[in-house]
Amino acid sequence: MSNFDELLVQLREGIDAIDAELVELLRRRAQLTGKIGEIKAQTGMPIFVPERETELIKKRRQQAQETGVSADLIEDLLRRIMRESYHTQNNRYRCANSAIKQVTVIGGDGALGKVICSLFRKSGYTVSVIEKDDWQKKMTENLLANSQLVIVAVPINLTEQVIGKLDALPPECILADITSVKVKPLQAMLDIHKGPVVGLHPMFGPDAPGMIKQVVVVCDGRMPEAYQWLIEQMTIWGAAIHYSSAQQHDQAMAYIQVMRHFSTFVYGAHLQEENPDLNMLTVFSSPIYRLELAMVGRLFAQAPHLYADIIFANPENIHLLKRFHKRYGEALAKFETGDKAAFIKQFLTIGNWFGDYAKKCLLDSKQLLLKADDDQMLRKKTDP
């Protein structure tokens, strides 16, 4: 073994020792954050405190700059570590309203329903679940008659039908839903129940471990003072609450969900018909294109009825999709006629509409893409 080989072995052993120290430091840090989580659960302090996170990152970035370490690297590490910390702290939450003796989640065995049930249980509430086979049981009638909060968490196409069965709830019971459309379910709840009513839309999927840093849209229905404790409880869970009218919510969802899901569906259908080699595409793609392809693939790894329900829930969205189809055709016509100047002119006009947000997206996406390229992420399979 040459002197260089011996030196290389020694240096690698040094790196291994430091990495082992990092693991031990992370273990000790997790112990401390776990204790902090216990204190927050007892006092009701929120899991996520934006000001604390911002200040912590600012200090560590400054320290990194003073010691010649990449500040961006330190921030990336800290954000990943803190994300893990938030989830190790959420084993127990403060109960915002101990007077609530019974929470019932209809569809609580579903993917998102399980997340909601878990959060309530971690706050000490008694939670019961009603599924489709339970409606004929006497215990279901008794359960609903003794509930102070009933949440409808069933697929969109069943939501109004299920709400129609809830005409015998106690007057003081809060009736809520977590459907991704709001106008029709909210009106159905107001029609069937004379007590407190609220429409909720948790803006995250069932793969999320909880509500930390997640947006929950609240559409007020009736007697908002009666369900303020529920809003407070979601805040304790770490949610960012956004109030909206049901109409405004559904208009936004047409762009956020319906148009994007439908476009992705068509993109996937086109790829399937063209039948390219997916592995070849991912090997030849830079991180941004792999990420875009991954978002298409992600859709088709999930339940088709979920996206069918979202797209087909509001027939009025067909007009939006037809306008999108028309503009696609207009853009294609520019290509067919070779009108590059018109394309560039429209490109600049669209860029002006996006304004500073486009520049922010460019900067933020650079950080995201660096992460996406780690470990050859988002490739179809590991390259030889």
Residue pairs with C-beta under 8 A, 6 or more apart in sequence:
1 9
26 81
29 81
29 85
30 84
30 85
30 88
33 85
33 88
33 89
34 88
34 89
36 89
37 47
37 88
37 89
37 90
37 91
37 92
38 92
39 45
40 46
40 47
40 89
40 94
41 91
41 92
41 93
41 94
42 94
43 94
44 94
44 96
44 236
46 235
46 236
46 238
47 86
47 89
47 90
47 93
47 212
47 236
47 237
47 238
48 86
48 212
48 213
48 238
53 82
56 78
56 82
57 75
57 78
57 79
60 74
60 75
60 78
61 71
61 74
61 75
62 71
63 74
64 70
64 71
64 73
64 74
65 71
72 367
76 367
76 371
86 212
86 213
86 238
87 209
87 210
87 212
90 122
90 209
90 210
90 212
90 237
90 238
91 122
92 122
92 123
93 119
93 122
93 123
93 233
93 236
93 237
94 123
94 236
95 123
95 124
95 125
95 233
96 123
96 229
96 230
96 232
96 233
96 236
97 229
97 230
97 233
98 124
99 148
100 125
100 148
100 149
100 229
101 126
101 146
101 148
102 126
102 128
102 143
102 146
102 147
102 148
102 149
103 120
103 125
103 126
103 127
103 128
103 147
103 148
103 149
103 151
104 127
104 128
104 129
104 130
104 143
104 144
104 147
104 149
104 150
104 151
105 113
105 116
105 117
105 120
105 127
105 128
105 129
105 130
105 150
105 151
105 153
106 129
106 130
106 131
106 150
106 151
106 152
106 153
106 154
106 162
107 113
107 129
107 130
107 131
107 152
107 153
107 154
107 155
107 162
108 114
108 116
108 117
108 127
108 128
108 129
108 130
108 131
108 151
108 153
109 129
109 131
110 153
110 154
110 155
110 206
111 205
111 206
112 153
112 178
112 202
112 205
112 206
113 129
113 153
114 206
115 206
115 208
115 209
115 210
116 151
116 153
116 178
116 202
117 127
117 129
118 210
119 210
119 211
119 237
120 127
121 127
123 233
123 236
123 237
128 143
128 147
130 140
130 143
130 144
134 140
135 165
141 168
144 150
144 166
144 168
144 169
145 168
145 169
145 170
146 170
147 169
147 170
147 173
148 170
148 172
148 173
148 174
149 173
149 174
149 176
149 230
150 166
150 169
150 173
150 174
150 175
150 176
151 176
151 177
151 178
151 200
152 159
152 162
152 163
152 166
152 175
152 176
152 177
152 178
152 179
152 185
152 189
153 177
153 178
154 162
155 305
155 306
155 309
156 179
156 180
156 181
156 309
156 310
156 313
157 309
157 312
157 313
159 177
159 179
159 184
159 185
159 188
160 184
160 185
160 188
163 175
163 177
163 185
163 188
163 189
163 192
164 188
164 192
166 175
166 189
166 192
166 193
167 192
167 193
169 175
169 193
169 195
170 195
171 194
171 195
172 195
172 196
172 226
173 193
173 195
173 196
174 195
174 196
174 197
174 198
174 226
174 227
174 230
175 189
175 192
175 193
175 195
175 196
175 197
175 198
176 189
176 197
176 198
176 199
176 200
176 227
176 230
177 185
177 186
177 189
177 199
177 200
178 200
178 201
178 202
179 185
179 199
179 201
180 201
180 253
180 257
180 310
180 313
181 250
181 253
181 310
181 313
181 314
182 199
182 201
182 217
182 219
182 246
182 249
182 250
183 246
183 247
183 249
183 250
185 199
186 197
186 199
186 219
186 221
186 246
187 246
189 197
189 199
189 221
190 197
190 221
190 222
195 222
195 223
195 226
196 221
196 222
196 223
196 224
196 226
196 227
197 221
197 222
197 223
198 218
198 219
198 220
198 221
198 224
198 227
198 230
199 218
199 219
199 221
199 246
199 249
200 216
200 217
200 218
200 219
201 216
201 217
201 219
201 249
202 211
202 214
202 215
202 216
202 239
203 214
203 215
203 216
203 217
204 211
204 214
204 215
208 214
210 237
210 238
211 234
211 237
211 238
211 239
212 237
212 238
212 239
213 238
213 240
214 238
214 239
214 240
215 239
215 240
215 241
215 242
216 234
216 239
216 240
216 241
216 242
217 242
217 243
217 244
217 249
218 231
218 241
218 242
218 243
218 244
219 243
219 244
219 245
219 246
219 249
220 243
231 241
234 241
235 241
244 252
250 314
254 314
254 317
254 320
255 320
257 310
258 310
258 311
258 314
258 317
258 320
258 321
259 317
259 320
259 321
259 324
261 299
261 307
261 310
261 311
262 311
262 321
263 324
264 295
264 296
264 299
265 299
265 307
265 311
267 296
268 296
268 297
268 299
268 300
271 296
278 293
278 380
279 379
279 380
279 381
281 289
281 293
281 380
282 290
282 293
282 378
282 379
282 380
283 379
283 383
285 293
286 369
287 369
287 370
287 372
287 373
287 377
287 378
288 365
288 369
290 372
290 377
290 378
290 379
291 368
291 369
291 372
291 378
293 378
294 378
299 307
311 317
331 343
331 346
334 340
334 342
334 343
334 346
335 343
351 358
354 361
371 377
372 378
376 382
376 383
